Amino acid sequence: MYAEIDAATKQRIAILPSRVKVAKKHDQYSLTVFIKKGMGLFIRGVSGDNQEPVELLFEDALTR
């Protein structure tokens, strides 16, 4: 999925801060954090009653 992103979008991603939190109004609590470290992109999320962060795949984070 990430490999299919065009070069211009990848350049915009490269200048993002090291950590980006994403939130939107919804009827269920959910928090997704994108963490950029070196060449890696890590995604962690918390949702519902489960307060323990879990690793997410890029594709799963997009559906949130």
C-alpha positions as CSV (number, residue, x, y, z in Angstrom):
1,M,0.0,0.0,0.0
2,Y,2.8,2.5,1.0
3,A,4.7,1.6,-2.2
4,E,1.8,2.7,-4.3
5,I,1.9,6.3,-2.9
6,D,3.2,8.8,-5.4
7,A,6.6,10.6,-4.9
8,A,5.0,14.0,-4.1
9,T,3.0,12.5,-1.2
10,K,6.1,10.7,0.1
11,Q,8.0,14.0,0.1
12,R,5.2,15.6,2.2
13,I,5.3,12.6,4.6
14,A,9.0,13.1,5.0
15,I,8.6,16.6,6.4
16,L,6.0,15.6,9.0
17,P,6.9,15.8,12.7
18,S,8.2,12.7,14.4
19,R,4.8,12.0,16.0
20,V,1.3,12.8,14.7
21,K,-1.9,12.1,16.7
22,V,-5.1,11.7,14.7
23,A,-8.5,12.3,16.2
24,K,-12.1,12.8,14.9
25,K,-15.6,12.8,16.4
26,H,-17.0,9.3,16.6
27,D,-19.4,7.4,18.9
28,Q,-16.5,5.2,20.1
29,Y,-13.2,6.3,21.7
30,S,-10.2,5.7,19.5
31,L,-6.7,7.2,19.3
32,T,-4.2,6.5,16.5
33,V,-0.6,7.7,16.7
34,F,1.8,7.7,13.8
35,I,5.4,7.6,14.8
36,K,8.2,8.3,12.4
37,K,11.7,7.1,13.5
38,G,14.5,7.2,11.0
39,M,13.2,5.4,7.9
40,G,10.5,3.6,9.9
41,L,6.9,4.4,10.3
42,F,5.2,2.9,13.4
43,I,1.5,3.1,14.1
44,R,-0.1,2.4,17.5
45,G,-3.7,2.7,18.5
46,V,-6.0,2.5,21.5
47,S,-9.7,1.9,21.0
48,G,-12.8,1.3,23.1
49,D,-12.3,-0.1,26.6
50,N,-8.9,-1.6,25.8
51,Q,-6.4,1.0,27.1
52,E,-3.4,-1.0,26.1
53,P,-1.8,0.3,22.9
54,V,-1.6,-2.1,20.0
55,E,0.6,-2.1,16.9
56,L,-1.4,-1.4,13.7
57,L,-0.7,-2.1,10.1
58,F,-0.8,0.9,7.8
59,E,-3.9,-0.5,6.0
60,D,-5.7,-1.0,9.3
61,A,-5.0,2.6,10.4
62,L,-6.5,4.0,7.1
63,T,-9.8,2.3,7.9
64,R,-9.9,4.1,11.3
